[in-house]
Amino acid sequence: MSKLDQNFNRGYFPEPSLAGEDGLLAAGGTLEVEVLLEAYSRGIFPWYSGSPILWWSPDPRMVLFPDRFRVSKSFGQTLRKGVFEIRMDTVFEDVIRHCSRQSRPGQEGTWITPEMIDAYIRLHEEGFAHSVESWKEGELAGGLYGVSLGGAFFGESMFHLERDASKVAFYHLVEFVKGKGFDLIDVQQSTSHLKSLGAGEIPRERFLQLLAKSLKKKTLRGTWG
């Protein structure tokens, strides 16, 4: 691992195929904008709670193709009620901080550390990270954030203060990227919730092939609001 640290400042990562069975690829480095962009462009993401920074590229990879999003009968009723107003990129920092405080079953603490928050705020300021927000009666009720490169959106985290608020935000993200010609939404790792929405696992090699093709598209950079 020591040799990896020497190369991170040059934006270098090992080949994702070298990751361990759990998906761990490397340790160390920084969360500077250019390093994060290099990581995402190669199908790698940071996920850690202490020190050093840990970089992952799991196999298989959980992906949602926008045209495969599932709307259940009950969720369809929620959408038709129009309970939430959807906004994008209006309170990115609030969204990521709420995500850092969201309690999650079977998980102690959070991987969204102050260092991570600062890093993704910088990505947002550079036009690469975005938030999709559900508002109710003028108050933030839920949302999500992630990173956009080429024709790929890399979902990072979501939160809700009201029932279905994050799911509604996710639905509108899917509709937005579908309309902009995106190819895929990377959701990283498998959960039953994501499976219920239409996400599925694909081999890492296939994911990297799709990602390489998607990155040939122009990045929709800037504020999405």
SULUR-V750887 format. One record per backbone hydrogen bond with DSSP energy under -1.0 kcal/mol. CO is the residue of the C=O (numbers start at 1). NH is the residue of the N-H. E is the energy in kcal/mol with one decimal. If there is no record, write none. Layout:
co->CO nh->NH e->E
co->CO nh->NH e->E
This chain:
co->1 nh->5 e->-1.4
co->2 nh->6 e->-1.1
co->4 nh->7 e->-1.2
co->4 nh->8 e->-1.1
co->7 nh->10 e->-1.5
co->7 nh->12 e->-1.6
co->8 nh->11 e->-2.5
co->15 nh->18 e->-2.4
co->16 nh->19 e->-2.0
co->20 nh->23 e->-1.9
co->23 nh->57 e->-2.9
co->24 nh->20 e->-2.7
co->26 nh->55 e->-2.7
co->32 nh->36 e->-2.5
co->33 nh->37 e->-2.6
co->34 nh->38 e->-1.8
co->35 nh->39 e->-2.4
co->36 nh->40 e->-2.8
co->37 nh->41 e->-2.2
co->39 nh->42 e->-1.4
co->39 nh->44 e->-2.5
co->40 nh->43 e->-1.7
co->45 nh->56 e->-2.9
co->53 nh->28 e->-2.8
co->54 nh->47 e->-2.2
co->55 nh->25 e->-3.1
co->55 nh->26 e->-1.4
co->56 nh->45 e->-2.0
co->61 nh->202 e->-2.6
co->62 nh->187 e->-2.1
co->63 nh->200 e->-2.7
co->64 nh->185 e->-2.3
co->65 nh->68 e->-3.0
co->66 nh->69 e->-1.2
co->72 nh->76 e->-2.7
co->73 nh->77 e->-1.6
co->74 nh->78 e->-1.6
co->75 nh->79 e->-2.4
co->76 nh->80 e->-2.2
co->77 nh->81 e->-1.5
co->85 nh->135 e->-3.1
co->87 nh->133 e->-3.4
co->91 nh->95 e->-2.2
co->92 nh->96 e->-2.4
co->93 nh->97 e->-2.1
co->94 nh->98 e->-2.3
co->95 nh->99 e->-2.4
co->96 nh->100 e->-1.8
co->104 nh->107 e->-1.9
co->111 nh->113 e->-1.8
co->113 nh->117 e->-2.8
co->114 nh->118 e->-2.4
co->115 nh->119 e->-2.0
co->116 nh->120 e->-2.5
co->117 nh->121 e->-2.0
co->118 nh->122 e->-1.9
co->119 nh->123 e->-1.9
co->120 nh->124 e->-2.3
co->121 nh->125 e->-2.6
co->122 nh->126 e->-1.6
co->123 nh->128 e->-2.7
co->124 nh->127 e->-1.6
co->127 nh->222 e->-1.3
co->128 nh->148 e->-3.0
co->130 nh->146 e->-1.9
co->131 nh->89 e->-2.2
co->132 nh->144 e->-2.0
co->133 nh->87 e->-2.1
co->134 nh->141 e->-3.2
co->134 nh->142 e->-1.2
co->135 nh->85 e->-3.0
co->136 nh->139 e->-1.7
co->139 nh->136 e->-2.9
co->141 nh->161 e->-3.8
co->141 nh->162 e->-1.4
co->142 nh->134 e->-3.1
co->143 nh->159 e->-2.5
co->144 nh->132 e->-2.1
co->145 nh->156 e->-2.3
co->145 nh->157 e->-1.4
co->146 nh->130 e->-2.5
co->147 nh->154 e->-3.7
co->149 nh->152 e->-2.4
co->151 nh->183 e->-3.1
co->151 nh->184 e->-1.4
co->152 nh->149 e->-2.4
co->153 nh->186 e->-2.8
co->154 nh->147 e->-2.1
co->157 nh->145 e->-2.0
co->159 nh->143 e->-2.3
co->162 nh->165 e->-2.1
co->164 nh->168 e->-2.4
co->165 nh->169 e->-1.7
co->166 nh->170 e->-2.3
co->167 nh->171 e->-2.4
co->168 nh->172 e->-2.1
co->169 nh->173 e->-2.0
co->170 nh->174 e->-2.6
co->171 nh->175 e->-2.3
co->172 nh->176 e->-2.2
co->173 nh->177 e->-2.9
co->174 nh->178 e->-2.3
co->175 nh->179 e->-1.9
co->176 nh->180 e->-1.1
co->177 nh->182 e->-2.8
co->178 nh->181 e->-1.3
co->184 nh->153 e->-2.0
co->185 nh->64 e->-2.9
co->186 nh->155 e->-2.3
co->187 nh->189 e->-2.2
co->188 nh->62 e->-1.6
co->191 nh->195 e->-2.1
co->192 nh->196 e->-2.0
co->194 nh->199 e->-2.3
co->195 nh->198 e->-1.5
co->197 nh->70 e->-2.4
co->200 nh->63 e->-2.9
co->202 nh->61 e->-3.3
co->203 nh->207 e->-2.4
co->204 nh->208 e->-2.8
co->205 nh->209 e->-1.8
co->206 nh->210 e->-2.5
co->207 nh->211 e->-2.8
co->208 nh->212 e->-2.4
co->209 nh->213 e->-1.7
co->210 nh->214 e->-2.4
co->211 nh->215 e->-2.4
co->213 nh->216 e->-1.2
co->214 nh->151 e->-1.6
co->214 nh->217 e->-1.8
co->219 nh->221 e->-2.0
